[in-house]
Amino acid sequence: MAGAAAHRAAAALEKIPDRQSVVPGPGAAAAAGAGEMTADETTKSRAADLPAIVLISQSEWGLAWVFAHDLARHFTESGHPVVFLNPFPKRFPRPGEWRRLLGRLLDRPRLTHFVNHPRPSGLSIITPLTLPDRNRLFTWMNRRFFLPWLKKKVLTSCGCSEQRLVFVFLPFATPVALADMLAPFCLVYARRDGYDDDPGLRHLNSRQGELLQRADLIITAGQILAAKCRVQEHKVLDIPGLVDFSEFFRPVIEQALAEPLCCYFGHVNERVDLPLLLRVGQRYRLRIIGRLSVDWPAGSGAEIVGMVPRDRLPELLAAADIVVIPYRLTGFSRSIFPYKIFQAFAQGKPVVATRLPALEPLAHLLYLASSAEEFLEMIARAANEGSEVKLRRQEMARQHDRCTVLESLRLRLLGIDGSPQ
């Protein structure tokens, strides 16, 4: 099963259209008469040679670490200037949210109460100041007044790079218009969520059909979203999740757990089955790592850690015994592949989850439940599993190592062979 997954990943990368290399050869600077250069000049020259990466993200930099964050980290580590745009607004701020909005615009994590993830060198973070795409007038006003300013700011952050590779995560009119204005040599649609199945977003001016047609590559999160792109199957690459394997890996220890510590990490919002999560906390020890956007009852017995920087997560996760993912089954969640799966797998952790359709291909490594009672029973079973399945999870996680997968993607997108010379 693991070998088949690796084969599918390799075959999917071949779907990316071949393109002429956009990266000069290693002797380009010298051939141009650069002569002796200082270390700082060499760094600037390299950044000018490599295309800038623009990530029009669906997630805040200071919230849960997801695919956009991994892209930002990998491309900056590879020498690219990276511009990370926080999400475009989907609605107007509610009373009491203006402090958070000000913190986002000023890039002040303390005002937003978000977490200050480590920021790699070469990363710029911009929060768009636009109107939500609620109607044609707002979309027109964005294009006429707000996007020219935003385009200028993005291009300034791109530095000396004359070419841009743009990833669009939000299929709405204004983000897609910005991508057009940036004139990328390659446009990637990262379809990570089922926005078309979210009734709370149906008021927005969608450009998903147009984006699916125009994108050079579509990166999906799980087979459910990939199946929705079947008309564009020739340019779909499925990357459900990634993990920095060397950072998360912990040796497997076989032991029966009389009182397992369950852990939920991520955003606790309306998509989480709150009554079920509370029942988990009543029967087992429970630790919650992440942001709470719901009213959590006092005296629940759960340990609330709150949001933490990404570099603290491996150790906090290592202290837990079982990862729980109790999602509500809705039209939106039926498309979800939780990004945290391979982080848990890298430590061999058993994962008890709601039976989401996107998780079915990994059912042999997970504990999937269709009801609250079954969910609690699955936790009891997971507490007594052997080491063999833990090792198989780690092997699956190794195949989704962030460095390996994204470097193959990066080289292919830039038109570099990547084979040994």
N, C-alpha and C positions, 0 to 999 in steps of 0.2 A: 504493500500500500504506500509506504514512504517513497520507494523508488518510483512508483507511478506518479506521485505528486511532483517529484523532481523533474521527471520527464515532461510532464505537462507544463511546468514553469519554463523549462528550456525551450519547448516548442512555442509557447506564447511569445517569448522574446523575439523569436524569428518573425513574428507577425508585424513588428515595427518596420515600416517602410525603410528601405535603404536610402541613405542620403549622402551627398558629398560631405566629407569631413569639414566641420566649421572651425576646427582647432588647428592653428598653424603647427608645423613640425617643430621638433625640439631645437633646430638650428635657425629658426626664423629670425629671432632677435639679433643674433650674431651676423646673419647674412645681411641684415638691414643696416649694418654698421653700428650696432649698439656698443660694441667694444666692452671694456671692463665696466661692470655695474656693481653698485653697492647692494647689500642685502635688501634694503628698502626699495631700491629701484628694481631689483629682480622681482620682488613681490608684486609691485605695481605693474611691471611688464607682463607677468603671468596673469594677473587679474584682467588686464586689457585684452589678452589673447583669448581668454575663456569667455563664453557667453554668460550674460547675467541670467539669473533664475528669478522669476517673479511667481510667487505663490499667492493666488487670490483664494484665501483659505475659508473653510467653513467653521473653523474653530479658533477661539482666542489663543494667543500665545501663552497666556497665563492660566489656562484651564487644563483639562486632561490632555496628556501627551498622546497624539494620534499621528496618522500618516503624514500630514503636512509638516509636523515638527520633525519627523524622521527625514523627510526630504530636505528640509532646511539644514539640518545638522550634516547630512551626508554631502550635500553640494558645497557647503562652506568648507568642510574638511578637505574637499577635492580642489579648493582654490577658487571657486566661483563666488562672485558677489551675489548675495541672495537678498531679495526684498520680500518680506512676509507681510501680507496685508491681512489684518484682522477682519472678521466678517463684515460685509455690508449690512446695514440695518434692515431687519425684516418688519419692524414696527416702530412706532414712536416710543420714547422712554415713558415709563409709568412714573407716577409720583413716588419720590424716594430713590429713583434710579439716576438722578442727575449727577450725583457725586461720582458714581461709577463711570458714567459717560465722560465726565471731565477727566477722570483718571486714565481712561482709555486714550482720549485725545492727547493728553499731555504725557502719556507713557509713564504713569506713576502707579506702580502696582499697589502701593499702600492705600491709595484712594479707592481702587477697585476691589480691594480685599481678595484679589487673585494671587496666585503664587508666582514668585520670581524665578522661573526656570533658568538654568544656566544659558547664557547667550554666547554662541560661538563667534569668534572673530570673523568679520565679513558679513554679518547679518544686520539688516535694517528692518525695523518693525514700524509699520504705518497703520493707523486707524482711519479708514475712510470717513469723511464727513459728507454724507449724501442723504437724500430722502429715501424712504423705503419705496420699492417698486409696486405701490398699491394701485396706481392708475397711470394712464398714458401721460397725464400732465406732469406728475412727479418724475416719470422716466425722462420726459423731454427736458425738464428743468435740470435734472442731473447731467444730461449730455451737454446742455447749453452752459451751465454755470459751474458745476462742481467737478466734472470729470477733467476739463482742461487743467485745472489746478492740480488735481490728483495725478494726472499723467506727468506733469512737470516734476512733481515731487518724486514719483517712482523713477523717472529717467535720471534725475539727479542722484538718487540712491544707487542706481546701477553703475555709477562711476564712469570709467573709461570704456566699458564694454559697449560695443556698437551693435551686438546681436543679442536677442533675448529669446529665452525659452520660457513660455508662460504655461502654468498649470492653473486651470479654473476649477474650483470646487463647487461654486454656486451657479446653478443654471438659470439665473434671473437676468433681466434685461440690462441693468446697469453694470454688473460685473462682466458680462459678455461684451458690452460696449467698450469697457476699459481695455479688455484683452485686444479688441480690434485696433484701438488707438495706439497700442504699444507695438503694433506691427511685428509680431514674433516670427522667427524663422520656423518655429514648430509650436503648435498649440496642442496641449494635452488636457482632456477633460477627465478629472478625477471624480468619478461618480461613486461617492462613498456612502451616500444615504438615499433612501427612497423618498425624495421630496415630493414626488407626484402622488404619493400615498399619504401625505401628511395633511389632514384637513385644515390645520392651523396655518398652512402656507399657500392655500389655494387662491388667496386673494392677491398674491404677487404675480407680476408680469413675467411669466416663464418663457425662456428661450431654449428649453431643453432639446426639442426636435432639431432646431437649427444648430445647436452646439454638437449634438451627436453626428450630424452630417459633416460639419466643418472640421472637427477635431482630427488631427493627424494620428492620435492615439487616445483610446479610452481605457482608463485604469479603474476597474471595479473592485468592490469589497465583497467577495463571496459570489457563489454561483447563482443566487437569486437575481442579483443586480446584473450579472453577466448575461443571464437569459433574457433580460429585458432589452438588451442591446443586440439581440440576435440578428437584426437586419444589418448591423455594422460588425458582425462577428469577426471579419477579417482584420479588424484593427482593435480588438478588445484584448486586454491583458488583465488577468485576475490576480490581484495581490491582496488577499483578505486581511493580512496583518503581518507585522514584522516585529523583530525583537533584537536587541543588542545581546547576542547569545553569551558572549564572554562576560558581560557585566551581570546578567541575570542568573547564569548557571550556578547551581549548587549541587554537590554530590548527593545522590539518593541515599536516604537512610530508611531501612525497612523497620517499621515498628507499628504495633497496634495502638490506636489512640482511644483511651477511655473517655477523655473530655477534649475533643478536637476544638481548635480555635478556627472558626470560620472567618473569612475575610471578604468583604466587598470593597473593590477599589474602582473609583470612577465617580461620575456625577450622579447623585441621588435626586432625580427629578420625576416628572409625571410619567416617564416611560418605565420606571421601576415599579414592580408590584410591592408597594409599601406594606400592605397587610402581611404578605408572605415574608418579607424581610424582617418584620417585627416578630413573626412566629419563629423564625430561625433564631433570633436573639433571645427568645423566651426559653427555647429548648437547649441551645448550645451557646458557648461563648462566641461573641461576635465583635469584630473590629471593622469599622468603616473608615476607609481612607479616601477622602475626596470632598467635594463641595456638596452641601445640603441645600436644595432649593425647595424643600417641602417642610411642613411642620412636623418635626420629630418629637414624639411625646417624651416628656421627662420621666425618668425612672424606668426606661426601657431595658436597662442593663447593658446596652451596647457601649463599646468604647469608641468614641468619636475622635478620630485623629485629625480630621480636616484635610485640607489640601496641603500637599508637600511638593517640594521641587523634585523633578524627575530623578535626580541622582540619589535620592533617599529611598526610592521605591523598592529597589532590589532587596535591601536589608529588611525593610518592613514586611515585604512579601515573604521573605525567607522565614520569618518568625511565625507565620500562619501555617495551618495544616491543610485547609480546604478553601478553595475559592468558590464563592457563590455568585451567580448571575441570575437573579429573579426578575426577569423583564415581564411586563404586561404584553400580551399578544394583541397587537393592533395591526392595521394595514401598514403602518410605518415600520414597526418592529419586525414584521415578517421578512423584511429585506435586510435586517441588520446582521452583520458578522462582528461581534464584539472584538475590538482591537486588542484587548488585554489577553486574549486566549494564548498566544504564543509566549507572552511574558510568563504566564503561569506554567506553561509546558516546559519552559527552559529550566525550571526548578523541579520538574516532575510532579507538580501539584495536581491533585484531582480537582476537576472543575464540575460543579453541579449547576446546571443551567436550565432555564425554561426551554422547552423543545422548540427552538427557533428553526424554521426551515433551512436557513443558511448554515446551520451547525450539523445537519444530518450527515454530510460526508465525513465528519470526524466523530460520529457516534461511537465508534469502537474505542475512542480515547476519552470520551466524556461520559458524564452521568446526566442524561436528559430526562426531564420530568414534564408530564402533561397536566399535573394537578398539584395543589399545595401539599397534600398528604404524600404523594409520590416524591415530591421534592425533599421533604424531611426524611423519608425512608432512604433516598439516594445518599444523603449526607451520612447516615449510619453505615451504609455499604462502603462508601468511599473511605471511611475512617479505618477500614480493615483490609484494604487492598494490598497486594504484594508489590514487590519492586519491579517486576517485569514490565508492567504497563507504564510505570513511571519512566523507565528507560526508553520505552517506545515514544512517549511524549517528548522527551528530550531530543530524540533523533528527529522527530517532526519539527520541533522548534529550530534545530540546527539548520534545516533546509530553508527556513524563513529568516535567516540571519540578515539583519539590516544591511551590513556592509556588502555581503555577497550579492544579494538581490538588487540593491540599488546601484551598485557599481556596474553590474551587467546592464541595467537599464540606462544609466548615464552614458556609458560608452556607445551603446546602440543609438541613443537619441542624438549624440554628437557625430555619428557617422564614423566612429573609430572601431576598427576591427576587433581590438582587444586580444587577439591571438598572440602568442609569443613570437618575437621577432628572431 
